[in-house]
Amino acid sequence: MFENWVVILAVATSIAVGLGLGWMLRGRNCVGAPHRAELERLRSELRMAVGLQADKDARIATLEADLEAERTGYVRFEHERCAARMPQRQFG
């Protein structure tokens, strides 16, 4: 009579232990939402990278225009060279 109870109790205990361990392991591996400070830091890094990319693109455009002017013999004045460096509006 007690043999069935012992088996049922052993199975119930093993299920409870398995669920408890699974819950603990899952909780340990869960990654929480990033903190606001980290989000702001990443956003500022993105803005800086986009700005550096725009500066690089403007510099490349200026150098290409200078190279083209050198090939054709056209003399570019300083205000023409600075126009390529002026920031352009970005939409989006």
N, C-alpha and C positions, 0 to 999 in steps of 0.2 A: 504494500500500500504506500509506503513512504518512498519506495524506489521511483515511482512516477513523479513525485513531488521534487525529489532531488534532481532529476533530469530536467524538469521544467524550470526549477530555480537556477540550475547551471546555465541553461540556454538563455533565460532572461538576464542573468548577470553578464554573460558574454555579449549579448546585444547591447546592454547599457554601457559596458566598457568600450565596445566598438564605436558606439555613437558619441560617447564622450571624447575619445581620442580623435575621431574624425572631426568633431567640432573644434577641438583645440588646434589641430593641425591646419584646418581651413582658416581659422581666425588668425593664425600666425602668418600665413601666406598672403592674406588679403592686403592689397595696397590701398591705402586711404586716398582721399582726394588731396590734390596738392594744396599747399597753404597759399594764402593771398600774397605773401611776400615773394614766394617763389614764382608765382604767376607774373607779378609785376617785374621781377628781375628778368624773366624770359622775354616778356614783351619789350622791355628796354633793349635787350640784346638784339631782338629782331629788328627794332627800329634802327639801331646802330648799323646792323648788317645791311639793311635796305639803303640807308644813307651812304654807306661805303660803296655799295654797288652803283648807286646813282653817280657818285663822284668818279668812280672808275669809268663808267660809261661816258660821262662828259669829257674826261681826259682822253679817252680813246677817240671820241669824235673830233676833239681839237687836234690831236696828233694826225688823224687821217686827213683832216682838212689842210693842215700844214704840209703834209706829204703831197697831197694833190696840188696845192699851190706851188710847191717846189718843182713838181713835174711840169706844170704848165707855165711857170714863170710869173704867176700872179702874186702880187705883193699884198699880203693881208695886213690891215691896220689893226692896232691894238683893240679898238672897240669891237671889231669883228671877231677877234680871238676870244674876248671876254663874253661875247654873246653865247658861245657854246657852253660856258661854265655857269650861266644863270640857271637857277633851279626852275624846273618845269612843274606844272601842276600835275599831280597824280590823282586820278579818279579811281575809286574802287576799294 
